[in-house]
Amino acid sequence: MPKPLSLPFDPIARADELWQRRWGAVPAMGAITSIMRAQQILLGQVDAVVKPYGLTFARYEALVLLTFSKAGELPMSKIGERLMVHPTSVTNTVDRLVRSGLVDKRPNPNDGRGTLASITDKGREVVEAATRDLMAIDFGLSAYDAQECQEIFALLRPLRIAAGDFTQE
């Protein structure tokens, strides 16, 4: 992926200065703009790594989740709950993994209406290889050391709690 030309200034800092002149200081504007740009950068880097495996980051996350389960399978509803995505997104993600031979689907014997998704041997091989490649690039966060990554996690945690992702322990 070609790198865009670097600007001779920080466009987010410039926008923050202009924002302050027009509407006053609102630190949240610079913060959200930085977070959104970081998300674009990280998703681009991670997707570039998993694309050769026929994956997107969403499909990679689903495969990882299945490897974390005891039997290598989970109900579709549980996948959506754990990945915090809409049921339609889970269906689309899993269906693409099924077409790639990385996941199988079958009726859930414990729930007449539900479906189980299970990772295949090929899926396990792909997720292991993709994980090695992602770890080699520190999931796109190589600009930070381990302590800084923990600080980023801690800084974003209250936002996730406020959004209702989980209840605070």
TIFI-95036 format. One line per field, with one value per residue: residue number from 1; residue in three letters; x, y, z of N, C-alpha, C, O in turn. Coordinates in steps of 0.02 Angstrom, whole numbers, always signed. Example, Ala and Ser with C-alpha at 12.3 -4.5 7.8 and 13.67 -1.06 7.14 Angstrom:
BEGIN
num	c(1; 2)
residu	c(ALA; SER)
npx	c(+660; +642)
npy	c(-284; -112)
npz	c(+390; +354)
capx	c(+615; +684)
capy	c(-225; -53)
capz	c(+390; +357)
cpx	c(+660; +645)
cpy	c(-165; +2)
cpz	c(+390; +394)
opx	c(+712; +670)
opy	c(-166; +57)
opz	c(+423; +402)
# end
This chain:
BEGIN
num	c(1; 2; 3; 4; 5; 6; 7; 8; 9; 10; 11; 12; 13; 14; 15; 16; 17; 18; 19; 20; 21; 22; 23; 24; 25; 26; 27; 28; 29; 30; 31; 32; 33; 34; 35; 36; 37; 38; 39; 40; 41; 42; 43; 44; 45; 46; 47; 48; 49; 50; 51; 52; 53; 54; 55; 56; 57; 58; 59; 60; 61; 62; 63; 64; 65; 66; 67; 68; 69; 70; 71; 72; 73; 74; 75; 76; 77; 78; 79; 80; 81; 82; 83; 84; 85; 86; 87; 88; 89; 90; 91; 92; 93; 94; 95; 96; 97; 98; 99; 100; 101; 102; 103; 104; 105; 106; 107; 108; 109; 110; 111; 112; 113; 114; 115; 116; 117; 118; 119; 120; 121; 122; 123; 124; 125; 126; 127; 128; 129; 130; 131; 132; 133; 134; 135; 136; 137; 138; 139; 140; 141; 142; 143; 144; 145; 146; 147; 148; 149; 150; 151; 152; 153; 154; 155; 156; 157; 158; 159; 160; 161; 162; 163; 164; 165; 166; 167; 168; 169)
residu	c(MET; PRO; LYS; PRO; LEU; SER; LEU; PRO; PHE; ASP; PRO; ILE; ALA; ARG; ALA; ASP; GLU; LEU; TRP; GLN; ARG; ARG; TRP; GLY; ALA; VAL; PRO; ALA; MET; GLY; ALA; ILE; THR; SER; ILE; MET; ARG; ALA; GLN; GLN; ILE; LEU; LEU; GLY; GLN; VAL; ASP; ALA; VAL; VAL; LYS; PRO; TYR; GLY; LEU; THR; PHE; ALA; ARG; TYR; GLU; ALA; LEU; VAL; LEU; LEU; THR; PHE; SER; LYS; ALA; GLY; GLU; LEU; PRO; MET; SER; LYS; ILE; GLY; GLU; ARG; LEU; MET; VAL; HIS; PRO; THR; SER; VAL; THR; ASN; THR; VAL; ASP; ARG; LEU; VAL; ARG; SER; GLY; LEU; VAL; ASP; LYS; ARG; PRO; ASN; PRO; ASN; ASP; GLY; ARG; GLY; THR; LEU; ALA; SER; ILE; THR; ASP; LYS; GLY; ARG; GLU; VAL; VAL; GLU; ALA; ALA; THR; ARG; ASP; LEU; MET; ALA; ILE; ASP; PHE; GLY; LEU; SER; ALA; TYR; ASP; ALA; GLN; GLU; CYS; GLN; GLU; ILE; PHE; ALA; LEU; LEU; ARG; PRO; LEU; ARG; ILE; ALA; ALA; GLY; ASP; PHE; THR; GLN; GLU)
npx	c(+42; +38; +117; +38; +76; +169; +112; +174; +136; +35; -121; -232; -200; -195; -329; -386; -334; -398; -530; -535; -519; -637; -747; -708; -613; -617; -570; -611; -640; -516; -468; -563; -550; -418; -427; -514; -438; -329; -393; -424; -293; -243; -336; -314; -181; -191; -289; -217; -124; -203; -274; -209; -242; -371; -454; -542; -522; -632; -675; -562; -564; -679; -637; -532; -605; -679; -573; -543; -645; -697; -735; -710; -817; -962; -1123; -1208; -1269; -1196; -1071; -1098; -1130; -1009; -920; -980; -1069; -1200; -1328; -1348; -1225; -1143; -1194; -1163; -1022; -987; -1044; -963; -843; -877; -894; -763; -710; -664; -742; -877; -1056; -1195; -1354; -1398; -1396; -1442; -1528; -1663; -1689; -1570; -1400; -1244; -1076; -926; -750; -644; -513; -433; -467; -411; -274; -259; -293; -190; -76; -107; -113; +20; +79; +14; +56; +189; +191; +152; +14; -5; +31; +163; +228; +216; +265; +249; +199; +140; +41; -40; -81; -156; -260; -314; -354; -457; -549; -650; -735; -786; -855; -950; -1022; -1089; -1032; -990; -1009; -932; -808)
npy	c(-58; +107; +242; +390; +559; +652; +784; +951; +990; +959; +910; +889; +956; +1083; +1100; +1098; +1217; +1311; +1282; +1321; +1460; +1492; +1432; +1415; +1330; +1157; +1020; +888; +880; +878; +761; +660; +668; +628; +497; +439; +450; +372; +248; +228; +216; +104; +3; -4; -51; -174; -241; -252; -349; -462; -483; -562; -688; -701; -635; -511; -391; -409; -539; -609; -584; -657; -788; -799; -789; -908; -999; -978; -1038; -1183; -1301; -1259; -1204; -1099; -1030; -930; -816; -794; -763; -639; -566; -569; -509; -391; -348; -325; -448; -472; -435; -533; -647; -620; -613; -743; -822; -789; -841; -975; -999; -988; -1100; -1100; -1105; -1200; -1222; -1272; -1336; -1289; -1404; -1382; -1279; -1256; -1156; -1095; -1076; -1156; -1106; -1171; -1186; -1239; -1360; -1301; -1168; -1152; -1162; -1049; -944; -955; -926; -796; -731; -740; -656; -534; -512; -492; -364; -296; -277; -159; -62; -29; +91; +113; +64; -79; -34; +89; +42; -23; +89; +156; +64; +74; +209; +211; +125; +178; +244; +138; +72; +170; +166; +51; -72; -166; -206; -122; -205)
npz	c(+0; -50; +32; +90; +43; +159; +258; +290; +414; +560; +522; +605; +723; +669; +629; +756; +810; +724; +753; +887; +874; +809; +879; +1011; +1140; +1128; +1181; +1156; +1020; +949; +1006; +966; +828; +812; +862; +769; +651; +687; +695; +560; +507; +578; +544; +407; +403; +471; +395; +275; +310; +339; +223; +119; +165; +135; +219; +319; +450; +534; +502; +539; +678; +713; +685; +778; +897; +889; +903; +1035; +1103; +1194; +1120; +993; +931; +924; +967; +845; +897; +1014; +960; +899; +1014; +1087; +997; +985; +883; +761; +731; +591; +538; +594; +531; +396; +405; +453; +352; +244; +290; +292; +154; +118; +170; +300; +410; +475; +475; +574; +632; +798; +923; +1051; +1043; +955; +858; +837; +770; +755; +738; +681; +687; +556; +515; +418; +442; +569; +536; +453; +542; +635; +557; +511; +633; +677; +582; +610; +741; +715; +665; +774; +782; +714; +803; +830; +856; +987; +1153; +1265; +1389; +1351; +1266; +1359; +1429; +1331; +1316; +1446; +1448; +1352; +1405; +1500; +1409; +1337; +1438; +1471; +1353; +1368; +1338; +1430; +1604; +1738; +1833)
capx	c(+0; +81; +110; +19; +127; +165; +102; +226; +106; -15; -186; -279; -182; -216; -402; -399; -321; -451; -590; -531; -530; -707; -798; -679; -576; -656; -520; -640; -638; -451; -461; -601; -521; -358; -448; -542; -383; -291; -432; -413; -224; -236; -376; -279; -122; -212; -321; -165; -92; -248; -303; -183; -274; -442; -489; -545; -511; -693; -674; -507; -588; -725; -596; -497; -655; -693; -516; -544; -697; -672; -746; -699; -881; -1005; -1185; -1201; -1289; -1139; -1019; -1119; -1126; -938; -888; -1019; -1094; -1269; -1335; -1339; -1153; -1117; -1215; -1122; -953; -982; -1059; -902; -794; -900; -878; -690; -690; -631; -792; -937; -1116; -1243; -1405; -1378; -1439; -1469; -1574; -1694; -1688; -1503; -1350; -1176; -1021; -866; -690; -618; -440; -406; -477; -359; -210; -260; -292; -123; -30; -124; -95; +93; +94; -10; +101; +253; +185; +122; -54; -3; +46; +235; +251; +207; +291; +198; +168; +97; -18; -82; -110; -209; -316; -345; -386; -517; -595; -710; -779; -820; -902; -1005; -1062; -1125; -1000; -987; -1014; -867; -801)
capy	c(+0; +166; +289; +456; +611; +683; +856; +984; +1010; +912; +938; +887; +1012; +1144; +1103; +1116; +1290; +1347; +1270; +1364; +1529; +1502; +1411; +1407; +1268; +1096; +967; +826; +880; +853; +691; +615; +668; +586; +427; +415; +442; +313; +190; +219; +193; +36; -43; -12; -94; -242; -272; -270; -410; -520; -490; -621; -748; -697; -611; -442; -395; -436; -612; -632; -583; -712; -849; -800; -804; -980; -1036; -970; -1079; -1251; -1350; -1228; -1184; -1056; -1009; -867; -762; -782; -729; -569; -536; -561; -461; -329; -329; -341; -517; -474; -433; -599; -693; -605; -632; -816; -850; -781; -889; -1041; -1004; -995; -1164; -1088; -1116; -1239; -1205; -1327; -1319; -1296; -1456; -1358; -1223; -1274; -1102; -1068; -1106; -1157; -1097; -1206; -1174; -1299; -1366; -1249; -1106; -1149; -1148; -980; -897; -958; -890; -725; -705; -730; -596; -475; -502; -467; -292; -270; -257; -90; -17; -31; +156; +115; +7; -118; +10; +137; +4; -32; +155; +168; +21; +103; +272; +199; +82; +213; +258; +75; +60; +218; +145; -10; -133; -212; -172; -119; -255)
capz	c(+0; -52; +87; +66; +54; +224; +260; +331; +477; +585; +503; +661; +767; +634; +636; +826; +816; +690; +793; +947; +853; +788; +928; +1077; +1153; +1138; +1175; +1130; +947; +929; +1028; +924; +761; +816; +870; +705; +603; +709; +676; +488; +497; +604; +504; +343; +414; +490; +337; +226; +333; +336; +155; +82; +192; +117; +279; +342; +522; +565; +493; +581; +748; +721; +688; +843; +947; +886; +931; +1108; +1133; +1212; +1067; +928; +902; +965; +935; +809; +942; +1059; +921; +894; +1081; +1105; +951; +992; +817; +745; +705; +519; +525; +611; +478; +337; +419; +457; +286; +203; +315; +269; +83; +113; +200; +364; +462; +458; +513; +582; +682; +868; +953; +1115; +1028; +891; +810; +831; +727; +781; +691; +706; +647; +523; +520; +375; +479; +622; +504; +430; +598; +665; +513; +512; +699; +677; +542; +647; +798; +689; +656; +836; +765; +690; +858; +845; +878; +1060; +1190; +1301; +1439; +1317; +1243; +1418; +1445; +1281; +1337; +1507; +1430; +1313; +1442; +1524; +1352; +1321; +1493; +1463; +1295; +1386; +1313; +1486; +1669; +1771; +1886)
cpx	c(+45; +65; +88; +76; +116; +156; +157; +199; +55; -85; -238; -264; -204; -292; -422; -389; -377; -517; -592; -546; -604; -757; -772; -648; -625; -607; -547; -637; -571; -442; -499; -573; -458; -376; -474; -487; -341; -327; -423; -344; -218; -275; -343; -219; -142; -246; -270; -131; -139; -278; -275; -213; -349; -485; -494; -531; -572; -693; -619; -530; -635; -687; -560; -546; -672; -635; -515; -596; -671; -677; -733; -763; -921; -1070; -1174; -1218; -1232; -1082; -1036; -1111; -1053; -902; -923; -1041; -1165; -1273; -1326; -1265; -1121; -1133; -1172; -1050; -945; -995; -998; -847; -812; -881; -803; -665; -657; -677; -847; -995; -1161; -1296; -1379; -1423; -1470; -1519; -1601; -1691; -1617; -1457; -1282; -1127; -961; -808; -666; -542; -406; -412; -426; -291; -205; -255; -223; -73; -43; -104; -19; +111; +71; +34; +168; +251; +154; +52; -57; +17; +120; +265; +248; +240; +234; +162; +120; +34; -66; -116; -166; -271; -352; -381; -452; -570; -657; -759; -819; -871; -962; -1050; -1101; -1096; -998; -996; -947; -865; -798)
cpy	c(+62; +213; +357; +506; +642; +758; +887; +1009; +957; +940; +936; +943; +1078; +1153; +1124; +1190; +1330; +1340; +1316; +1436; +1542; +1488; +1405; +1338; +1210; +1038; +902; +823; +853; +780; +644; +611; +624; +512; +399; +406; +381; +249; +176; +189; +119; -15; -56; -59; -166; -277; -291; -335; -471; -532; -549; -688; -750; -672; -535; -447; -425; -513; -643; -636; -642; -779; -855; -818; -878; -1021; -1032; -1014; -1150; -1300; -1322; -1208; -1143; -1043; -941; -808; -744; -746; -655; -532; -521; -510; -394; -303; -354; -413; -522; -474; -500; -648; -682; -628; -708; -848; -844; -830; -960; -1050; -1013; -1061; -1158; -1103; -1160; -1214; -1266; -1305; -1332; -1348; -1433; -1301; -1235; -1219; -1077; -1108; -1102; -1145; -1132; -1196; -1241; -1303; -1313; -1180; -1097; -1132; -1075; -931; -898; -917; -815; -693; -694; -666; -532; -460; -473; -392; -259; -243; -184; -39; -16; +36; +162; +55; -26; -75; +60; +103; -8; +33; +172; +128; +51; +168; +262; +158; +119; +230; +195; +57; +105; +199; +82; -74; -187; -172; -175; -169; -221)
cpz	c(+0; +5; +59; +81; +122; +217; +302; +398; +498; +569; +560; +711; +735; +639; +707; +837; +785; +726; +853; +930; +838; +843; +1000; +1085; +1167; +1128; +1146; +1054; +922; +947; +982; +854; +760; +821; +803; +653; +622; +689; +601; +474; +518; +562; +436; +350; +428; +431; +284; +245; +324; +267; +117; +106; +174; +174; +280; +417; +558; +559; +535; +654; +761; +726; +755; +898; +948; +914; +1007; +1141; +1143; +1154; +997; +893; +952; +928; +901; +854; +990; +1023; +915; +960; +1098; +1061; +950; +924; +808; +717; +629; +501; +540; +555; +416; +346; +418; +389; +240; +225; +294; +196; +72; +141; +268; +424; +433; +500; +517; +634; +753; +902; +1020; +1105; +959; +838; +795; +785; +762; +724; +721; +658; +618; +534; +477; +409; +534; +593; +483; +488; +632; +623; +515; +579; +703; +640; +577; +707; +775; +677; +719; +825; +744; +743; +877; +865; +955; +1092; +1229; +1352; +1407; +1290; +1300; +1437; +1395; +1299; +1396; +1491; +1393; +1351; +1469; +1468; +1336; +1375; +1485; +1404; +1310; +1359; +1367; +1550; +1703; +1828; +1953)
opx	c(+87; +7; +116; +117; +59; +188; +184; +233; +36; -105; -283; -310; -227; -316; -468; -428; -402; -556; -643; -581; -630; -804; -811; -655; -668; -602; -510; -632; -570; -412; -472; -571; -447; -345; -458; -489; -320; -295; -416; -337; -193; -250; -344; -209; -114; -232; -279; -111; -116; -304; -314; -210; -386; -545; -456; -529; -564; -711; -627; -518; -632; -704; -559; -530; -678; -647; -488; -591; -628; -629; -743; -763; -914; -1073; -1135; -1186; -1222; -1049; -993; -1089; -1037; -859; -900; -1034; -1188; -1227; -1298; -1244; -1076; -1090; -1147; -1021; -900; -961; -985; -810; -768; -855; -782; -606; -625; -654; -861; -985; -1164; -1283; -1341; -1484; -1520; -1550; -1567; -1692; -1606; -1472; -1265; -1136; -946; -816; -667; -512; -356; -366; -400; -254; -155; -217; -200; -33; +3; -81; +3; +153; +106; +48; +199; +302; +133; +32; -108; +20; +137; +321; +274; +244; +177; +101; +65; -20; -127; -174; -218; -327; -414; -434; -499; -628; -712; -820; -879; -925; -1020; -1110; -1143; -1130; -1004; -991; -910; -913; -792)
opy	c(+69; +223; +380; +495; +656; +790; +854; +1045; +915; +990; +978; +974; +1124; +1208; +1163; +1223; +1378; +1388; +1348; +1471; +1596; +1526; +1390; +1295; +1215; +1011; +864; +769; +810; +741; +593; +558; +588; +470; +343; +357; +343; +201; +118; +142; +78; -69; -112; -102; -213; -335; -342; -374; -524; -586; -584; -738; -794; -686; -500; -503; -461; -547; -697; -686; -673; -821; -908; -859; -908; -1073; -1076; -1027; -1174; -1336; -1356; -1197; -1150; -1045; -899; -756; -686; -704; -612; -475; -467; -473; -347; -243; -400; -435; -572; -508; -522; -687; -730; -658; -733; -895; -890; -857; -1001; -1103; -1042; -1077; -1205; -1112; -1158; -1187; -1306; -1260; -1379; -1336; -1462; -1278; -1224; -1235; -1042; -1164; -1052; -1171; -1123; -1197; -1292; -1256; -1283; -1139; -1042; -1092; -1042; -883; -845; -879; -775; -636; -643; -627; -481; -402; -435; -358; -201; -193; -150; +20; -3; +38; +210; +1; -3; -79; +72; +132; -3; +33; +198; +153; +55; +181; +300; +156; +93; +229; +199; +31; +83; +214; +61; -126; -246; -110; -224; -176; -254)
opz	c(+45; +24; +9; +125; +141; +176; +346; +434; +457; +600; +561; +737; +769; +653; +716; +871; +815; +730; +868; +966; +852; +853; +1045; +1042; +1211; +1074; +1115; +1026; +878; +910; +960; +823; +711; +789; +784; +615; +579; +668; +581; +434; +480; +547; +411; +307; +399; +418; +250; +201; +304; +254; +84; +71; +196; +177; +247; +444; +607; +607; +564; +688; +814; +768; +785; +942; +1001; +945; +1040; +1201; +1106; +1140; +948; +832; +1013; +867; +925; +851; +1006; +1053; +926; +962; +1122; +1085; +918; +909; +843; +683; +605; +454; +504; +534; +387; +302; +385; +370; +201; +184; +281; +177; +22; +137; +291; +480; +373; +555; +470; +674; +765; +908; +1041; +1154; +909; +779; +746; +764; +793; +668; +780; +597; +652; +559; +498; +405; +545; +621; +495; +486; +655; +650; +519; +581; +730; +663; +575; +722; +811; +679; +716; +854; +756; +729; +935; +890; +984; +1062; +1227; +1359; +1432; +1290; +1292; +1458; +1416; +1298; +1396; +1519; +1403; +1331; +1461; +1480; +1322; +1360; +1491; +1405; +1270; +1358; +1352; +1549; +1697; +1866; +2005)
# end
